[in-house]
Amino acid sequence: MSVNYFPAEFEVLRNTDKCIKCRACERQCANEVHFYDADFDKMLTHDDQCVDCQRCVTICPTGALKIHKNPNEFRQNYNYTQQIMTENYRQAGTGAVLLSSMGNPLPYPVYWDKILINASQVTNPSIDPLREPMETKVFLGKKPNKMSFNEDGSVNTKLDPHLELSVPIMFSAMSYGSISKNAHESLARAATELGTYYNTGEGGLHKDFYQYGPNTIVQVASGRFGVFKDYLETGAAIEIKMGQGAKPGIGGHLPGAKIREDVSKTRMIPMGTDAISPAPHHDIYSIEDLRQLIYSLKEATEYKKPIIVKIAAVHNVAAIASGIARSGADIIAIDGFRGGTGAAPTRIRDNVGIPIELALASVDQRLRDEGIRNNVSVVVAGSIRSASDAVKAIALGADAIYIATPALLAMGCHLCRSCHGGKCNWGIATQRPDLVKRLNPDVAYKRLVNLVHAWDHEIKEMMGGMGINSIEALRGNRLMLRGIGLTDRELKILGIAHAGE
Amino acid sequence: MKRVYVNEDRCLGCHLCEFYCSFANSGADDMAKAFKLDMAATPRIKVEEGGDINFAVSCRHCSDPSCVNNCITGALSVHDGVIEIDESRCVGCYTCVLSCPYGCIVIDKKNGGRTITKCELCTRNSQGEPACVKGCLNSAIVFEERGED
């Protein structure tokens, strides 16, 4: 017998004047919330199973549905909130670690929202991107400290391998397994059309997607899932995943329910087994060890591909990045604590790591101070929500940004944060064939392309406003930023002045 | 000629096309009103379900249509490639229902089966484009030219 009562988090409101009993809600809810009762001749609901994914609300042809927060609450307590109480009840019942998905939802400060962007007035006139050329192309990789030229003007310096991005935006790592095949296909096709890159995540690369190799970043994580020669050779770059913003200090988690035949083949692991990546890479315990893996991968791919090292933003991120910049990596990717995930222990997702804004500012400054900023490009991830966040990130020192949650939103995600359940009603974070089908890649890839084009337009507008016509001139240009409502300490870390200064 | 096609890999079996079809041919200005006031028409499209595969079927508007050829009263005819039904001439013999290889001729339950009805690509209602295509959640139903006769 259970002594605990779990109030339904949400309540489904149905306007019976509008409901035509078409039962589309019932057919489309993988959580089996809606059902038809023949005796009452009515649609009824199991509210306790609702995750507020908004699928039924979106598809209802007469707009008869609404979902709201269940007003039934435990006695108000700012310390022991209802969430903390139910989590403890749950754990008392199961004895298990709590799982969550998507980014940290807690009300920590969002520094992007406390930074303002400059614009030109009178002097240094602004530029109209619709009338004048505006460059948002970016090259990622090691930059030579010195260039030499032959007498005929051709370059004599040996250049390291680079990634060429037509927009400073890439799709960040989401593994096949955590997201569906149709979602992967959409990302791959969008990256190809956009002239940028998507990232396989740590789940290997499905054989159908080798054709998108020139726009694919292949990841090598601690579990080494799906890593073999062809995989490494197919990608345009290789990313070593040391950490992930949503769960610094631990490896990836993919529940066994998502490991069906194709995922099992791609990951090269048995069907139905949980894919829990080790917390560390068992061959990396120092920067020297990391260097060995970097050069093993370079050797394996004949020094033709840049190597990215991805780390989570943690307390001493600047020192770690400094080590990575000296280890032979071409690109450092830093993932902030608000980054998303398909499954992570709740306590870790909600409490470990630091904001990407602060991590980026301190890494960029440290690398500049040490004179090794040109050794690497810096890519940031972990909740870049809009084009203005992207502009702020670039002005703080990033070479490019990784987006994942906005890409999921473009594909239909409503951030119900139930990915770990594997029953995504939008066909994204699921492997159930009937649900995967709901994401039509022909539609989704166009929406991804639209999203990035729109961001690119906005980035150009904002750059133009500042009188800047190339990303190169915006990068690390912190004079273009001002803080608002920040302490001296925060301003110092961000390396920006306060508004009005 | 542009026709309605369904991609069975994308069809979710949600049946919404049937409801949008009913509404489109109801003459009502509001979907809830159409169904609540019993104005909804018999749907001309039908979702066939079978395990993992679902697909919505509606008239193929064949270039050599058995239904038209076999119609005993001349109620079925072809206009600009669209097979149309003249309800005033239909006597409800259902010969067309028997002869359609796709099962796309629908007995009109609205009038007790006195006549048949069928998809006319929303050319005779106020939709402008096929309502099933417009309402399809997953863009599984498309209205396009595929170069067939």
Interface residues (C-beta under 8 A of the other chain):
Chain A: D17 K18 C19 I20 K21 C22 R23 A24 R27 Q28 I59 P61 T62 A64 P433 D434 K437 R438 N440 D442 V443
Chain B: D9 R10 L12 G13 C14 H15 L16 F19 Y20 F23 M31 A32 A34 F35 K36 D52 G135 L137 N138 S139 A140
